[in-house]
Every structure is written in structure tokens, then in C-alpha cells.
């Protein structure tokens, strides 16, 4: 469970309505209206992306009067469905997919099963992508893809396309680099074992 203690606040005198804050906000909590940025306090996850990138220093982070707790409890959905979704994405349900917020694959899977069908909704509900805002888009997109969901990328810089995984490396590439110290098949075998480790342990 993550506790959001900060909130973005816009100085309307300084704001020029450039929309950079709107474009970099992971849960889409900021919208420029009449050339002034407006923050939805209920959606803001206090990541500071807007504050760090505002060219006019018009955004500051202030302490919330009442912290917000952000968490999707995996126990509220079918464990079988969570494991099935994670297996399709080739992830262990307990593996951490966002180190900044310590969000695990099972929580993201639970959010998807409950209806979160975009990275932005998943960020809003789980807090994933509100730390460094960089790497964790990949597992989120993989889990959405495993669920058969292809979200439309929003305008802005919140996320880039999903990069290929080791399972998707063409055979000719494997052969080309196998003599140079790369062990693709061995790595795939190990990662498959890691993904299934918890399920096998529980079955014993």
C-alpha cells in the first residue's frame, strides 16, 4: 500500500498554459483549461513530474491535509485469474514491476481484472509509474497485452512503446550472437522457471 502525502499546486500567475505538465502526468491528473493548468486533487499521486518539468516553475508540491492510500488488493479477485494473466505476460505474480513504489505484478494484474484498461488508470489505482516514471511502463504494457488490451497512447510523454522481450528475439539473432557470449535459450529457461516458481511452491 502506498500513501500519497504530496499534491501538485499551480501558481496561476506564473502558468503560461504550455501543457507540459499535462503531457508528463502519469495518471492524467492535470488538464490545461483556458490556458491555465488545473490539478485534480483526487487523481494527483504526488510524483512531482509536473514540478520537475515546468519551464516557468509554476508548479510546487505541497503537503496534503489528508493523505491518500493507493492500493488494489489482489485478494479481492480470483487468484487463478491473476496467475493466468501473469503467466501470459511471463511474470511471477510476486515480482516487483515498479521498484520506486514496490508494486508487484499481482497488484497490476488485479487492477486490470477489475477493469483498469490503460496505464493511466493503473497508475491511478496502484501508484505504479509515479516514482522514476520511466521503466515500469514496460511490465504494465505487457500485462495489458496479456489481457488482450491495446490501450491508445495519450498525447504527451508519459510512455513509449513496449520493447521486445527475450522470448521475442528472432532465431537468426540468437544464432548470430550465441558465439559472442549470449545465452538466450538458457536465459529463457531460467526466466520461465522464475515466473512459475511461486505457483509450483504453492502446489506442493
Residue pairs with C-beta under 8 A, 6 or more apart in sequence:
1 69
1 70
1 71
2 69
2 70
2 71
2 101
2 102
2 103
2 126
2 127
3 67
3 68
3 69
3 70
4 44
4 45
4 46
4 64
4 67
4 68
4 69
4 70
4 127
5 46
5 63
5 64
5 67
6 46
6 48
6 61
6 62
6 63
6 64
7 39
7 41
7 44
7 46
7 61
7 62
7 63
7 64
8 21
8 29
8 30
8 39
8 44
8 46
8 48
8 50
8 51
8 59
8 60
8 61
9 39
9 59
9 60
9 61
9 62
10 21
10 36
10 37
10 38
10 39
10 58
10 59
11 58
11 59
11 60
12 36
12 58
14 56
14 57
14 58
15 35
15 36
15 37
15 56
15 58
16 35
16 56
16 58
17 32
17 34
17 35
17 36
17 37
18 55
18 56
19 32
19 37
20 50
20 53
20 54
20 55
21 30
21 32
21 37
21 49
21 50
21 53
21 54
21 59
22 28
22 30
22 31
22 32
22 37
22 156
23 155
23 156
23 157
23 158
24 49
24 50
24 53
24 133
24 156
24 157
24 158
25 47
25 49
25 50
25 156
25 158
26 45
26 47
26 49
26 119
26 120
26 123
26 129
26 130
26 133
26 158
27 43
27 44
27 45
27 120
27 121
27 123
27 124
27 130
28 43
28 120
28 124
28 154
28 158
29 39
29 40
29 43
29 44
29 45
29 124
30 37
30 38
30 39
30 40
30 44
30 50
31 37
31 38
31 40
32 38
37 50
37 58
37 59
42 68
43 124
45 68
45 70
45 123
45 124
45 127
45 130
46 61
46 64
46 130
47 129
47 130
47 131
47 133
48 61
49 133
50 59
51 59
51 60
51 61
70 124
70 125
70 126
70 127
71 107
71 126
71 127
72 107
72 110
72 111
72 114
72 116
72 125
72 126
73 107
73 110
74 82
74 93
74 104
74 106
74 107
74 109
74 110
76 110
76 114
77 110
77 113
77 114
78 113
81 109
81 113
82 93
82 106
82 109
82 110
82 113
83 93
83 199
85 109
85 112
85 113
85 143
85 146
85 147
86 92
86 93
86 105
86 106
86 109
86 143
86 146
86 195
87 195
87 196
87 199
88 146
88 147
89 105
89 109
89 139
89 142
89 143
89 145
89 146
90 142
90 165
90 167
90 191
90 192
90 195
91 97
91 105
91 139
91 142
91 143
91 195
92 105
92 194
92 195
92 196
92 197
92 198
93 104
93 105
93 106
93 109
93 198
93 199
94 104
94 105
94 106
94 198
95 104
95 105
95 194
96 102
96 103
96 104
96 105
97 103
97 104
97 105
97 108
97 128
97 136
97 139
97 140
97 143
98 127
98 128
98 129
98 131
98 136
98 139
99 131
99 135
99 136
100 130
100 131
100 132
100 136
101 126
101 127
101 128
101 130
101 131
103 126
103 127
103 128
103 136
105 139
105 143
107 126
107 128
108 122
108 126
108 128
108 139
108 140
108 143
109 143
111 121
111 122
111 125
111 126
112 122
112 143
112 144
112 147
112 149
113 147
114 125
116 122
116 124
116 125
117 144
117 149
117 151
118 144
118 151
118 152
118 154
119 129
119 137
119 140
119 141
119 144
119 151
119 158
119 159
120 154
120 158
122 128
122 129
122 140
122 144
123 129
123 130
128 136
128 140
129 136
129 137
129 140
129 158
129 159
133 158
137 158
137 159
137 160
137 162
138 162
138 163
141 151
141 159
141 161
141 162
142 162
142 165
144 150
144 151
145 162
153 159
153 161
166 184
166 187
166 188
166 191
167 188
169 184
174 182
174 184
174 185
177 184
178 184
